[in-house]
């Protein structure tokens, strides 16, 4: 089976990796000839979807599924039109995406349905976190410590032509959960644990979760309630933070996420792309059995230089050109990386598994020893967020 992945950055890397695990042939489109995921597909086409629609349409006619792996409204609109024209299903729910891609609309939904969220300004105290309404990840996010700083707009960083969300900076561990389904039938998958780097970008995802069973159940109920409220058709990722013994929803994303699907796949054997094929091509949610625990998995990104190895947020995976997948990589099960022998500066997303999470952590220690030893390095940086530190932080 052939699928068309549109977008070759973080989501495209996730989509290409999972599609290959399904045994599918992957065609990929991106404007950037050096897009990271261009090294993970079977055939790559440097195209602009909006201005070269006829060429994209010709490719779309040859595949069984179109998978958007980007968050560009013009491209997504063009893909919807192409999908309708050629009769090939598109892995996209425009109504759910319109809500999840706007933090303002998402917060209105949360308040309407009673979903717990961090308190919004002005009903909270400093420090606060300031987020652009229509961006994901840590892009444009800042921490503000005083009203004077907030009023000053961080020296012009807050632009008047954008909409912003201001809410309390909640402290605590973060967790993620995917829900899939259609026509009112929804299935939550596996809760994963998120770790952030010093810039609040996700550097590591682990499974199975260490979250208490009762809180897992509450997380599942919150996630299902949101999916039902927006009448989800496809996939949605929900991220929460455990703050003062309560789960607060930070954001939702009604599109294929990055990092967590690979982690869930290696822990449970569930491939989210296979489920999305059934939902969008077959218009049904297949029966899924989610294991109570699953295998232990650590999925993290590292950046290697000539003097240290640093565990870093996923943004680094967009900066090294085309990536390749390697098995038994310095003892890790797999790595998505631009490494080659003799290369001093490189990046990698490591997949490390064990019978349980404790075994995975033991294996991870050996992997890091192998990397450091083989390169003659002694320094491993694994920095945590400084909650009350500088600006331009957030996830």
C-alpha positions in Angstrom: 0.0 0.0 0.0 1.2 3.5 -0.8 0.5 6.6 1.3 1.3 10.3 0.7 2.8 12.2 3.6 2.7 16.0 3.2 5.3 17.7 5.3 8.8 16.5 6.2 9.6 18.0 9.6 8.7 16.6 13.0 5.2 15.3 12.2 6.5 14.0 8.9 9.2 12.1 10.6 6.7 10.5 12.9 4.4 9.7 10.0 7.1 8.2 7.8 8.5 6.1 10.6 5.1 4.6 11.6 4.1 4.1 8.0 7.2 2.1 7.3 6.4 0.0 10.4 3.1 -0.8 8.8 4.9 -2.0 5.7 3.5 0.8 3.6 5.4 2.6 0.8 5.8 6.3 1.7 5.7 9.1 -0.8 6.6 12.5 0.7 6.1 16.1 -0.3 7.9 19.1 1.1 9.1 22.4 -0.2 12.5 21.9 1.5 14.7 19.4 -0.4 16.6 18.8 2.8 13.6 18.2 5.1 14.5 15.8 7.9 11.9 13.2 7.0 13.1 13.1 3.3 15.6 10.4 4.3 12.9 8.2 5.8 10.5 7.9 2.8 10.6 5.8 -0.3 10.1 8.6 -2.8 10.5 12.3 -2.1 9.0 15.2 -4.2 10.0 18.8 -3.7 6.7 20.5 -4.3 4.7 23.4 -3.0 1.1 22.1 -2.4 -0.5 25.5 -2.9 1.3 26.6 -6.1 1.8 23.2 -7.7 -1.6 21.6 -6.9 -1.8 19.7 -10.2 1.4 17.8 -9.5 0.3 17.0 -6.0 -3.1 15.9 -7.3 -1.4 13.5 -9.7 0.5 11.9 -6.8 -2.6 11.8 -4.6 -4.4 9.7 -7.3 -1.8 6.9 -6.8 -2.1 6.4 -3.0 -4.6 4.9 -0.6 -4.3 7.6 2.1 -3.1 11.3 2.4 -1.4 12.1 5.7 -0.9 15.9 6.4 2.1 16.4 8.7 2.1 20.1 9.1 0.1 23.0 10.5 -0.2 25.4 7.5 -3.8 26.5 6.9 -3.4 27.2 3.2 -1.8 23.8 2.6 -4.4 22.0 4.7 -7.2 23.7 2.7 -5.6 22.7 -0.6 -5.2 19.1 0.6 -8.9 19.0 1.5 -9.8 20.1 -2.0 -7.4 17.6 -3.6 -8.8 14.8 -1.4 -12.3 15.5 -2.5 -11.3 15.8 -6.1 -9.5 12.4 -6.3 -11.6 10.6 -3.7 -8.7 9.6 -1.5 -9.2 9.9 2.2 -7.3 12.7 4.1 -6.2 12.1 7.7 -7.7 15.4 8.9 -10.7 16.7 10.9 -11.0 20.3 10.0 -13.6 21.2 12.6 -11.7 19.6 15.5 -8.4 21.1 14.2 -10.0 24.6 14.0 -10.7 24.4 17.8 -7.4 22.7 18.8 -5.2 25.1 16.8 -6.6 28.1 18.6 -5.8 28.2 22.4 -8.6 30.8 22.7 -11.2 28.5 21.2 -9.8 25.5 23.1 -10.1 27.4 26.4 -13.7 28.3 25.6 -14.4 24.6 25.0 -12.7 23.7 28.3 -14.7 26.2 30.3 -17.9 25.1 28.6 -17.3 21.4 29.4 -15.8 21.9 32.9 -12.4 20.7 31.9 -9.8 21.8 34.5 -7.2 24.2 33.1 -4.6 26.6 34.7 -6.2 29.8 35.9 -6.4 32.6 33.4 -5.2 36.2 33.8 -6.3 38.3 35.6 -7.6 35.6 38.0 -4.1 34.3 38.8 -0.8 35.5 40.3 2.6 35.8 38.8 4.6 34.2 37.3 2.4 33.7 34.3 3.0 32.1 31.0 2.1 33.9 27.8 1.3 31.9 24.7 0.4 32.8 21.1 -3.1 31.5 20.5 -2.4 29.8 17.2 1.0 28.0 17.7 2.0 24.7 19.1 5.0 23.6 21.1 7.3 26.2 22.7 7.2 28.7 19.8 6.7 32.2 21.0 6.0 31.2 24.6 7.3 33.4 27.4 7.3 33.5 31.2 6.4 36.8 32.8 7.2 37.6 36.4 5.5 41.0 37.0 2.7 43.2 35.8 5.3 45.8 34.7 6.9 43.2 32.5 3.6 42.0 31.2 2.5 45.6 30.4 5.8 46.3 28.6 5.0 43.3 26.3 8.4 41.8 26.9 10.2 44.5 25.0 8.0 44.1 22.0 7.9 40.3 21.9 4.2 40.3 22.3 2.9 41.7 19.0 -0.4 43.5 18.9 -1.5 41.8 15.7 -1.6 38.4 17.4 -4.0 36.9 19.9 -2.4 35.7 23.2 -3.3 33.5 26.1 -2.1 34.5 29.6 -2.4 32.0 32.4 -0.8 30.8 35.6 2.5 29.0 35.3 1.5 25.6 36.7 4.3 23.5 38.2 4.4 19.7 38.0 5.0 16.7 35.8 3.4 16.5 32.3 1.6 13.7 30.6 0.1 13.0 27.2 -2.7 10.8 25.9 -4.1 10.1 22.4 -7.7 9.4 21.7 -9.0 8.2 18.3 -12.4 7.5 16.9 -15.4 8.7 15.0 -19.2 8.9 15.2 -19.2 9.0 18.9 -17.0 5.9 19.4 -13.7 6.8 21.0 -10.7 4.9 22.3 -8.0 6.3 24.5 -4.6 4.7 24.1 -1.6 4.8 26.5 -0.7 7.6 28.8 2.9 8.7 28.3 5.1 10.8 30.6 6.8 13.9 29.2 10.1 15.5 30.3 11.1 19.0 29.3 14.5 20.6 28.6 15.6 23.9 30.0 13.6 25.7 27.3 10.4 23.7 28.1 10.6 21.7 24.8 9.8 18.0 25.2 13.2 16.2 25.4 11.9 12.7 26.4 8.8 10.6 26.4 8.6 7.5 28.6 6.1 4.6 28.9 4.3 3.1 30.7 3.3 6.0 32.9 4.1 6.3 36.5 0.9 8.2 37.1 -1.5 6.8 39.7 -4.2 4.5 38.3 -7.0 6.8 39.6 -5.4 9.8 37.9 -5.0 7.8 34.7 -8.7 7.0 34.8 -9.5 10.7 35.4 -7.2 11.6 32.5 -9.0 9.2 30.2 -12.4 10.6 31.2 -11.3 14.2 30.5 -9.8 13.2 27.1 -12.9 11.3 26.1 -15.2 14.1 27.2 -13.3 16.6 25.0 -13.3 14.2 22.0 -17.1 13.7 22.4 -17.7 17.4 22.7 -15.9 18.3 19.5 -17.3 15.2 17.7 -13.8 14.1 16.8 -13.2 12.2 13.6 -9.6 11.0 13.7 -7.0 11.6 16.3 -6.4 14.1 19.1 -3.6 14.5 21.6 -4.2 15.9 25.1 -1.4 17.2 27.3 -1.9 17.8 31.0 0.1 18.8 34.0 -0.3 17.4 37.5 -0.6 20.4 39.7 -1.7 20.4 43.4 -2.9 16.8 43.0 -5.2 17.8 40.1 -4.7 17.3 36.3 -4.9 20.5 34.4 -5.2 20.5 30.6 -2.5 22.5 28.9 -3.4 22.0 25.3 -5.1 19.7 22.7 -4.0 19.0 19.2 -6.3 17.4 16.7 -3.6 16.1 14.4 -0.9 13.4 14.3 1.5 14.4 17.2 5.2 13.7 17.3 7.2 11.6 19.8 4.3 10.0 21.6 3.0 7.7 18.8 6.5 6.1 18.4 6.7 5.6 22.1 3.2 4.1 22.3 4.0 1.8 19.3 7.1 0.4 21.0 5.4 0.0 24.4 2.0 -1.5 23.2 2.5 -2.6 19.6 -0.4 -0.2 18.6 0.4 1.8 15.5 -1.8 4.9 15.3 -1.6 5.1 11.5 -3.2 1.7 11.1 -6.1 3.0 13.3 -6.3 6.2 11.3 -6.5 4.2 8.1 -9.6 2.4 9.4 -11.2 5.6 10.7 -10.7 7.7 7.6 -10.9 5.1 4.9 -13.3 2.7 6.5 -15.3 5.2 8.6 -15.1 3.0 11.7 -13.1 2.7 14.9 -11.5 -0.8 15.1 -11.5 -2.7 18.4 -8.2 -2.0 20.2 -6.8 -3.7 23.3 -4.5 -1.5 25.2 -2.2 -3.4 27.6 -2.4 -2.6 31.2 1.3 -1.8 31.3 3.2 -2.5 28.1 7.0 -2.6 27.6 9.2 0.0 29.1 10.2 2.7 26.5 12.4 5.7 26.6 12.3 8.0 23.5 14.6 11.0 23.7 16.6 13.3 21.6 20.3 14.0 21.9 22.6 16.5 20.2 26.3 15.5 20.1 29.1 18.0 19.8 32.9 17.7 20.0 32.8 18.3 23.8 29.5 16.9 25.1 26.3 15.0 24.6 23.1 16.8 25.6 19.6 15.6 25.9 17.5 18.2 24.2 14.0 19.1 23.0 12.7 17.8 19.8 13.3 21.1 17.9 16.9 19.9 17.3 15.6 17.2 15.0 14.7 19.8 12.4 18.3 21.2 12.2 20.4 18.3 10.8 19.1 17.7 7.3 17.8 14.3 6.1 17.5 11.6 8.7 17.9 7.8 8.6 16.8 5.0 10.8 19.4 2.7 12.3 18.9 -0.4 14.5 21.2 -1.4 17.4 22.5 2.2 17.6 25.2 2.2 20.4 23.0 -0.3 22.1 19.7 1.6 21.6 17.0 -0.4 19.8 16.7 2.2 17.1 17.8 5.7 16.3 16.4 8.3 13.9 19.6 10.2 13.2 21.9 12.1 10.8 24.9 10.3 12.3 27.6 8.7 10.2 31.0 7.3 11.3 33.5 10.0 11.9 30.9 12.8 12.1 31.6 15.0 15.2 28.3 17.0 15.4 25.1 15.0 15.0 21.6 14.5 16.4 19.5 11.5 17.2 16.2 10.4 18.5 16.9 7.3 20.5 14.4 4.4 21.0 15.3 2.4 24.1 13.1 -0.5 25.4 13.1 -3.0 28.2 10.7 -5.5 29.7 9.6 -2.7 32.0 10.6 0.9 32.5 13.2 0.2 35.1 15.0 -2.2 32.7 14.7 0.5 30.0 16.5 3.0 32.2 19.2 0.5 33.0 19.7 0.0 29.2 19.6 3.7 28.7 22.6 4.2 31.1 24.6 1.7 29.0 23.7 3.4 25.8 24.9 6.8 27.0 28.1 5.1 28.3 28.6 3.6 24.8 28.1 6.9 23.1 30.4 8.9 25.4 33.0 6.2 25.4 33.1 5.7 21.6 33.5 9.4 21.1 36.0 10.0 23.9 33.6 12.3 25.7 32.9 12.6 29.5 30.1 15.2 29.7 26.4 14.4 29.5 24.0 17.3 29.9 20.4 16.5 30.8 19.0 19.8 32.0 15.6 20.4 33.6 13.4 23.5 33.2 14.1 26.4 35.5 10.5 27.3 36.3 11.3 30.9 37.3 14.2 31.4 34.9 14.4 33.5 31.7 12.0 34.1 28.9 11.0 32.3 25.7 10.2 29.2 27.6 7.2 26.9 27.3 6.0 23.9 25.4 
